[in-house]
Amino acid sequence: MTAPASALRMARNRPTSANSYRHAAAYFRRRISGWFPTHRRTFPWRETTDPYAVLMAEMMLRRTRAAQVVPVYSRFLRQFPTVEVLARSPGDLVATTLRPLGLVWRLPAFQQIAAELVARFGGRVPRDRGQLLTLTGVGDYVADAVRCFAFGDSVAIVDTNTVRVAGRYFGFEFGPESRRQRDVIDAVARLLAKRAPKDSNMALLDFAATICTAVRPGCEICPVARACAWRTTRDLKQEEPAF
């Protein structure tokens, strides 16, 4: 498939109009939706829409590699299958189960969340973003991930990785705090297919993890390379004579 002309122009200059963004984003969504079915990663938390299981998985995944989370997640849900069980379980047992993940400072949050859910929400994980954000240790990313993956809400998952993809593709500068900027959040959201938000967000996360990586990205096999501002800029620089 050939990239639309507007997307190719955008690859050389950051888009200055909503129309440019729209065409480039549509091209990205088409290409990634075709790429995802044969390149999707398989994780146990992707096989459930149980809000409790999804929330626990997202809390575990914070600053932790997915492969490291898999055995801990499965063991955790066997030992603490419901919010109520987790809330009344011995703290030492919960900490021991989670300790292989590292980042010891976050371990108490799991049981605190369970206690809050029982006390304030009848043991149910709320769908409302504002309510999710009142839970201990739950930030923007976790709240939006639960809304999308558990409840099917059409909301973009914005983190360092998805910001990197949007920044490279659209050609804007980004940094560690860019995920908090409204225009950056909007740019990531443009890459989301509204009719299939769960698959679309997973595709974007998998694309960031396996192709558009922070170090040595796989530009030569990237399905959207033709319209990527960063790739085109790199190519042009490589073609320039070195003085």
N, C-alpha and C positions, 0 to 999 in steps of 0.2 A: 504494500500500500504506500502511496506517495503522500508525503506531508502536504497539507494545504499551503498555498503560497504565503498566506499571512503568517503562518507558523514559522516558515523558513525565514521570512524577513525578521521576525521577532528573534530568531536565533542570533542575529547580528546586532540587534539593538533592543534594549529592554522595551517591552510594549508600552505605549503611551496612551492607549485607548481601551475602553471596555471591550470593544469589538475584537481587538487583537488578542486580549486575554481569552475571550470566549472561544474563538476559533482554535487557539493553541490548546486550551484546556479540553475541548471536545476531541481533538486529535489524541491527546494523552489518554483520555478515558477509553476511547475505542481501542487503542493499541494495548493498553494494560489489561483491559477486560479479555482480550484475546490471548494474552500471554499467561494470565493467572491460572486457568484451569489445569495446565500441564506443569506449572512451576510452584503451585501452592505448597506451603509447608503444613505438616500435619502435627497438631498438638491436641492433647486431651481436652483442654479448656475451649477449644473451638468446636467441640462436638456437643456442647450443651448451651442452653439458654437460661439455665437456672441462675437467677441474679446473685444468689449467695456464692455459688461456685465461680461465677465470672468475677465477682468482686474480690474473692480470695486470690484468684489467679493474677489479677491485675496488681494487687498489692505485692504479690511475690515477684512479679516481673520488673518491678521498679529497680533500675540500675543492676539488673541481674540477667545473665544470658538465659534464653529460653530453654536450652538443653539442660541447664543446671536446675531449672524449676520443675521439669517434668516428673522426676521420681518423688520430689518433695510434695508436689501438688497432689499426686495420686495417693500417697500415704496420708497426707493431711485430711483429705476428704473421707478416707476410710475411717480414720480415727474421730473426726469431727464432722459428721455428715450434715448437720444442721446448725443454724445459728444458736439454737438453744443448747445443744450439746457443747459447742465451743464456749459459750458464755459460762457454763458451770463446770468446765473441766479444770483440773489443776494447772496453774500457770507454768509450773516446771515442765509438765508434759508437753504443753503447747510450745514452749521455748525449745525443748529438745527436738521436737519434730521439725521446727523451722530453722534450727541452727545451721544446717548445711548450706543454707542460702547466704550466710554471712550477714554483714550489716546488722549487728546485734541491736543497735539502737531502735530499729523499727519493729522488733519482735513483739513488744507489749501492745502495739497498735491493733493487732489482730483480735486479741481478746477484748480490748477496749471497744472496738467497733461492734463486736458481738453483743456486749453489754448494752451499748447505746441502741442497737437495733431492737433488742428485747424491750428495753425500758421506754423507748420513744416511738417505735414503729411496729410494735406487736410482733417482732421477730421477722418482719419483712424488709427487704432492701427497697428503699424508695426509688421511684423513677424520676422524680423531680430533681433537677440539677442542684438547685439551692439546698435542698435537704441532704443530698449526697455530700455536698461540700461541708456540711456541719459535722460529718463523721471524722473521728480522729485519723489523721494521716491521709485523708482522701483529698487530692488536689484536682486541678482541672483535667489532667490526662485521665486519671482513674475514673473520675465522674463521667466523662464523655465516653470512655470505653465501655463502662457498664451500661450507659444509656443505649449505645449502639449495639453491642454484642449480646446483651441480655434482653433488651426491650425493642430493638429494631429501629430506634430513632435515627433519623437522617442527620447525623452530626459528624463532623470531621474529627479525626484523632490527630491532635497536634502535639508533636514532640520534636526533639532534636533531629530525629531521622526523617520524619516527613517534611520538616522545614528545610532540611538539606535538599531533598528531592525537588521541592517547589522552588527553592532559591536557585538551584542550578538550572532547572528547566526554564523558568521564566526570566532568569538573568538578573536577579537582584542580590544585593549583599545581605548576608545573614551572619548571626553570631549566637553565642550561648543563650542570650535573653530574647532572641527574636521571636520565640514561640509565644511571647506575651504581647506582641504588637498586633493591633487590629488588622492592619493591611496584610501582614504575613499570615495571620489566621484565615483571612479571606482568600488568600492565594492558595493555601492548602485545601480549603473547602472547594475551590473551583475544580480540583482534581477528583472530587468525589462524585460518583454516579448516584444521584438522588434516589433512583428507583431500586438500587441494590446496595444500600449503605454498608451493610456488614461485609459482603464480599469485596466491595470497593475499598474499604478501609484495610482489610486483610491483605488485599493485593498491593496496596501502597506500602504497607509495612514490610511485606515480603520482598517487594522490589527494592526497598531501601536496604534491606538486610543482605540481599544476595547479588544485586546488580549495582545500584547506586550507593555503594558503600563509602564510608568516610575516607578510607585509604585504598588505593588501587581499584577504583570503580571499573566495572566491566563494560566500558563504552563500546567495545567492539561487538558485543552481543546485545546491546541495549535496544529494546523495541521502539524507543522514542528518540533515539540519538539524532535522527535527521532534523528534529525540531528543537533540540536542546541548546539553549543559549551557551551554556558552559562548555559543552562538547565542541560547538562550532568555534567558540573563542579559543579553545585549546588548539584546535586544528589550524586556525589561522596563525596563531603564534608560532606553531611548529614549522609553518611554511615560510615564516619570515627569515631573511638571512641574519645570521648572528654577527654583530659587529663588535 
